[in-house]
């Protein structure tokens, strides 16, 4: 990792990067240097059921330095970008380093987020049932023209979210986004860093890290979730969880589950790198080594 000497000691620091790229280590180093709070910006590290599987900070790391927004959400809850933004805004009155791999959280913080009303559970249940029966194509075909023109058609979660918003509010997601309020933390007021590791370097780290997770208790975490496992929950999207559930149900070998989870991690990292390139071109690049 490049040195931290040139990184601001006063401005809020934002650290984005793909999975397994060393974001948390850099955040901890900066927090120790400057007396900052380490604030989570990862959509899955908020859940209380996943510490090992999502590479949350260890209990020793959390005890050594102040951390916020880690493991504070029940596994059966739906946790939105809007809720994250409201919670993180309440922490901006102190020195922070905000770290994670969920680009949408950083976009909401630095670009603003539309104030969309909550979607009723009945609408979400209807969407879940339709996706299970017919995939995302039907929902996509029912979106308003403006939203359909903008949306990432390869991202099923985004399609479902847009359909739910339209059903719940009678207004397309694009219209809500056009009324986005000013950002809570404009990029000009922050030190924004994005990690851009070489693909081979990152792929090797992903392999090592998943094997280390298994050694450190990831299988026990998944076993604890097995009795109440619901694949439709946002918390169930943790990479490695569905694969290890399949192993525990005797639907796969541990070796096969590990290979599939590692492949899923690599594909996720590729999607993250693509998103960061397209949306974070004006962030300062750091190349992990």
C-alpha positions in Angstrom: 0.0 0.0 0.0 1.2 3.5 -0.8 2.2 5.6 2.1 -0.4 7.8 3.9 1.8 10.8 4.5 0.0 12.8 1.8 -3.5 12.0 3.0 -5.3 14.9 4.8 -5.4 14.9 8.5 -8.4 17.2 8.7 -10.8 16.5 5.9 -13.2 13.5 6.1 -11.5 10.6 4.2 -13.5 8.3 1.9 -12.0 5.0 0.9 -13.6 2.9 -1.8 -12.3 -0.2 -3.5 -13.1 -3.7 -4.6 -13.5 -6.6 -2.2 -10.3 -7.9 -0.6 -8.2 -4.9 -1.7 -7.1 -3.8 1.7 -9.5 -0.9 2.4 -10.1 -1.7 6.0 -6.4 -1.9 6.8 -5.8 1.5 5.3 -8.8 3.0 7.2 -7.5 1.6 10.5 -4.1 3.1 9.8 -5.6 6.5 9.1 -7.9 6.3 12.1 -5.0 5.5 14.4 -2.9 8.3 13.0 -5.6 11.0 13.2 -8.0 9.9 15.9 -10.8 9.2 13.4 -13.9 7.0 13.7 -13.9 4.2 11.2 -17.3 4.3 9.5 -18.6 1.4 7.5 -19.9 2.0 3.9 -20.4 -1.6 3.0 -24.0 -2.8 2.5 -23.4 -6.3 4.1 -21.0 -5.5 6.9 -24.0 -3.8 8.7 -25.6 -7.2 9.5 -25.0 -8.7 12.9 -24.9 -12.3 11.5 -21.8 -11.8 9.3 -18.4 -10.9 10.8 -16.1 -13.4 9.3 -17.9 -13.9 6.0 -18.0 -10.2 5.2 -14.5 -9.5 6.6 -15.8 -7.0 9.2 -13.2 -5.6 11.6 -12.3 -8.1 14.3 -13.4 -7.6 17.9 -9.8 -6.6 18.8 -9.8 -4.0 16.0 -13.1 -2.6 17.1 -11.9 -2.4 20.7 -8.7 -0.6 19.7 -10.3 2.2 17.7 -13.9 3.6 17.5 -16.0 2.0 14.7 -19.5 2.8 13.6 -22.2 1.2 11.5 -20.8 -2.3 11.7 -23.0 -5.3 12.7 -25.8 -3.1 14.0 -28.6 -4.5 11.8 -30.6 -7.8 12.3 -30.2 -10.3 9.6 -34.0 -10.2 8.9 -34.0 -6.4 8.3 -33.9 -4.6 5.0 -31.2 -1.9 5.2 -31.4 0.8 2.6 -28.9 3.3 1.2 -31.3 6.0 2.6 -31.0 4.6 6.1 -27.2 4.4 5.8 -27.1 8.0 4.6 -29.2 9.2 7.6 -27.0 7.3 10.0 -23.7 8.5 8.5 -24.8 12.1 8.4 -25.1 12.0 12.2 -21.4 11.0 12.4 -20.0 13.8 10.2 -19.5 16.2 13.2 -16.4 14.2 14.2 -13.2 13.1 12.3 -14.1 10.1 10.2 -12.7 7.7 7.7 -15.6 6.2 5.7 -14.7 2.9 4.1 -16.4 0.3 2.0 -17.1 -1.3 -1.4 -20.7 -0.2 -1.9 -20.4 2.5 -4.5 -24.0 3.6 -4.2 -23.5 4.6 -0.6 -20.6 6.9 -1.6 -22.7 8.3 -4.5 -25.5 9.1 -2.1 -23.2 10.8 0.3 -21.3 12.9 -2.2 -23.9 13.4 -4.9 -27.2 13.3 -2.9 -30.0 10.8 -2.7 -33.6 11.2 -3.7 -36.0 11.2 -0.8 -38.2 8.3 -1.9 -40.9 7.0 0.4 -40.5 3.6 1.9 -41.9 0.7 -0.1 -44.6 -1.3 1.7 -43.8 -4.9 2.5 -46.7 -6.1 0.4 -45.3 -4.5 -2.8 -41.8 -6.0 -2.1 -43.4 -9.4 -1.5 -45.3 -9.2 -4.8 -42.0 -8.2 -6.6 -40.2 -11.1 -4.9 -42.8 -13.6 -6.0 -42.8 -12.3 -9.6 -39.0 -12.5 -9.8 -39.1 -16.0 -8.5 -41.7 -17.0 -11.1 -40.6 -15.1 -14.2 -37.2 -13.4 -13.6 -36.7 -9.6 -13.9 -37.9 -9.2 -17.5 -41.5 -8.7 -16.6 -40.8 -6.0 -14.1 -38.4 -4.3 -16.5 -41.1 -4.2 -19.1 -43.5 -2.4 -16.8 -41.1 0.5 -15.8 -41.8 4.0 -17.0 -40.0 5.1 -20.1 -37.5 7.5 -18.4 -36.5 4.9 -15.8 -36.2 2.1 -18.3 -33.9 4.2 -20.5 -31.5 4.9 -17.6 -31.4 1.6 -15.6 -28.7 -1.0 -15.7 -30.6 -3.8 -17.3 -28.0 -6.4 -16.1 -28.7 -5.5 -12.4 -31.8 -7.3 -11.2 -31.8 -5.7 -7.8 -32.0 -2.2 -9.4 -34.8 -3.3 -11.8 -36.8 -4.7 -8.9 -36.2 -1.5 -6.8 -37.4 0.7 -9.6 -40.5 -1.4 -10.1 -41.3 -1.3 -6.4 -40.9 2.5 -6.3 -43.2 2.9 -9.3 -45.9 0.6 -7.8 -45.6 2.2 -4.3 -45.6 5.9 -5.3 -47.1 6.1 -8.8 -43.9 7.9 -9.9 -40.9 6.5 -11.8 -37.6 6.2 -10.1 -36.0 8.6 -12.7 -38.4 11.3 -11.6 -37.5 10.9 -8.0 -33.8 11.0 -8.9 -34.2 14.2 -10.8 -35.4 15.9 -7.6 -32.3 14.8 -5.6 -31.4 17.2 -2.8 -27.8 18.6 -2.3 -25.3 16.1 -1.0 -24.5 15.8 2.7 -20.7 15.7 1.9 -19.8 17.3 -1.4 -16.7 15.6 -2.9 -14.8 18.9 -2.7 -14.9 18.8 1.1 -13.5 15.3 1.4 -10.3 13.4 0.7 -11.7 10.7 -1.7 -9.5 7.7 -2.3 -10.3 4.7 -4.5 -8.1 1.5 -4.5 -7.4 0.1 -8.0 -5.4 -3.1 -7.6 -4.0 -5.2 -10.4 -6.4 -8.0 -11.3 -3.9 -10.8 -10.7 -2.9 -9.4 -7.4 -6.6 -9.1 -6.3 -7.6 -12.5 -7.5 -4.8 -14.1 -5.4 -5.9 -12.2 -2.3 -9.5 -13.3 -2.9 -8.5 -16.9 -2.9 -6.3 -16.5 0.3 -9.0 -14.6 2.1 -11.8 -17.0 1.5 -9.7 -19.9 2.7 -8.8 -17.8 5.8 -12.5 -17.1 6.4 -13.2 -20.8 6.4 -10.4 -21.3 8.9 -11.6 -18.4 11.1 -15.2 -19.7 11.4 -17.2 -18.6 8.3 -18.8 -22.1 8.2 -20.0 -21.7 11.8 -21.6 -18.4 10.9 -23.5 -19.9 8.0 -24.5 -22.9 10.1 -26.0 -20.6 12.7 -28.1 -19.0 9.9 -29.2 -22.3 8.4 -32.4 -22.9 10.4 -34.0 -19.6 9.4 -32.3 -19.2 6.0 -34.3 -17.0 3.6 -32.5 -16.5 0.3 -34.6 -13.4 -0.5 -33.3 -11.4 2.4 -30.7 -8.7 1.6 -28.4 -10.2 4.3 -28.4 -13.5 2.4 -26.5 -11.9 -0.5 -23.2 -12.1 1.4 -20.8 -13.8 -1.0 -20.1 -17.3 0.3 -23.3 -17.7 2.3 -25.5 -19.3 -0.4 -22.6 -21.5 -1.4 -21.9 -22.7 2.1 -25.6 -23.2 2.7 -25.6 -25.6 -0.2 -22.8 -27.5 1.3 -24.5 -27.7 4.7 -27.6 -29.1 3.0 -25.5 -31.8 1.3 -26.2 -30.2 -2.1 -22.5 -29.6 -2.7 -19.1 -30.5 -1.5 -17.0 -28.0 0.6 -14.5 -27.9 -2.2 -17.1 -27.1 -4.8 -18.7 -24.5 -2.6 -15.4 -22.9 -2.0 -14.6 -22.7 -5.8 -18.1 -21.2 -6.5 -17.7 -18.6 -3.7 -14.3 -17.6 -4.9 -15.6 -17.2 -8.5 -18.5 -15.1 -7.2 -16.1 -12.9 -5.3 -14.0 -12.4 -8.4 -17.0 -11.5 -10.5 -18.2 -9.1 -7.8 -14.8 -7.4 -7.7 -14.9 -7.0 -11.5 -18.3 -5.3 -11.2 -17.0 -3.1 -8.5 -14.0 -2.1 -10.5 -16.2 -1.2 -13.5 -18.5 0.9 -11.3 -15.6 2.7 -9.7 -14.0 3.5 -13.1 -17.3 4.9 -14.5 -18.3 6.9 -11.4 -15.1 7.7 -9.5 -12.8 9.1 -12.2 -12.2 12.2 -10.1 -11.2 10.2 -6.9 -7.5 9.9 -6.0 -6.2 6.5 -7.1 -4.2 4.3 -4.8 -2.6 1.1 -6.1 -2.3 -1.5 -3.4 1.0 -3.6 -3.4 
